[in-house]
Amino acid sequence: MAAITSANVLILNSWEGISKGNKTTRNYRRCRVTLSNQGGTSGDIPASVFNLTDIYEVDSYGINNAGTWTSMPVIVDQTTDVNGVVRNTGFLTTNLTTGAPASTTGVLEVLVTGRTI
C-alpha cells in the first residue's frame, strides 16, 4: 500500500507553542486520519500529510472501525524516514507471522507534535 496523502487527513485543531526563551517552536495538530490498510510497515503516514516537516511525538485518541472506537497505540518511527512517520505499534494488530505491526483500516484520531520550516 502506498503512503497516505493529505487528502486522507482532516486537521481538527492546529496551534503553535514556543519554549521558554523562544528557543524552539512546536506545532501541534489534532487530526483524523482515514486509513485504508495503512499505518503498519507499509503505507507510511509521513510528516508532510500533517503540514509538518518533522514529527517529534504522536498521541493516539483511538481508532474508529465500522462505528466501534478502540485504542490504537502509535509511535513515531524514524528508521525509514528521518523526519518521522506515524506507525501502529503493533500492540493490538500484529502480523503473527512476522511480528511486524500490521496495517489498519478505520479513522485514527491523533495529536501530532512537530515542526515546520
Secondary structure, DSSP 8 states (H G I E B T S, - for coil): -----GGGEEEEEEEEEE-TTS--EEEEEEEEEEEEEESSSSS-EEGGGGT-SEEEEEEEEEEEETTEEE---EEEE-SS-TT-EEEE-SSSSB-TTT--B--EEEEEEEEEEEE--
